[in-house]
């Protein structure tokens, strides 16, 4: 587990295909939407937690297709009534 600062967490996330500006990182941190800790007034991040977060941000196309088929099924059932 590697400890990352704000700049290195941005690079870490961007390498995984998720665009992340400095201001967006601070907004996510302020809203507790990204795993972080504060140490001496600075934000620190753990690489394993950030990797998990990155994976949770990626939409799986098969999940999207499954959700679409469930939605369409629910719509067709509501039309029958």
N, C-alpha and C positions, 0 to 999 in steps of 0.2 A: 504494500500500500504506500503510494507516494503522496506527499503533501504538495498541493499546487496553490500558487497565488492566482490572482485575477487574470493576469496576462497569460500564464501558462494554461489555465483552465479554458480560456478562450481558444487557444491554439489546439488543445486537446479535443475540444468539442468540434471545432471547424474541420479538423482532420477526419472526423467521423461523419462529415457531410451535413452538419447542422450549423447554419449561419448564426453567429452570435456576436453582437456588438458589445462594447463595454457598457453602454447605458442599459442595454437589454439584460445583461448579466446582473447589474445592480438592481434593476427592477425585479427580476426573478428572485434575487436574494431577499430583497425587502419584503416581498410577499410570501417568502418561504416556499417558493415553487421549485427551487433547486437546492440540493443538499449542500450545506455550508456550515461553517462555524466562525466565530469571531475570536480573534486573539490579539490583544493589544490594540483594539480599534481597527484591525485589518481583517478582511475576509480570507479564510483558508478553506480549501476543498480537498477531499480525499479522492484519489483517482478511481478507486473501485466504486465509490458511490456515484461519481460523475459518469462512469461508464454505464452503470445501471440506469441512471437518469437518461443518458443518450439513447439507450435501447428502448426505453419507455416512450420516447418522443417519435420514434419511427413507426409509421403506420404499416402494418402488414397487409399487402394487397388481398391475401386470401381472407383475412378477417373482414376487410371492407366488403368483399363479395358476399361473405356469410351474412353480415349485417344487412346488406341490400336485399338478399333473398328473404330474410326474416321480416324486414320491413314490408316488402311486397306481399308476402303471405298474410301479414296482419292487415294490410290494406284490403286485400281481396276478401278476407273474412268479414271485415266491417261493412263491405258493400253488399254482402249476402243478406245481412239482417234487415 
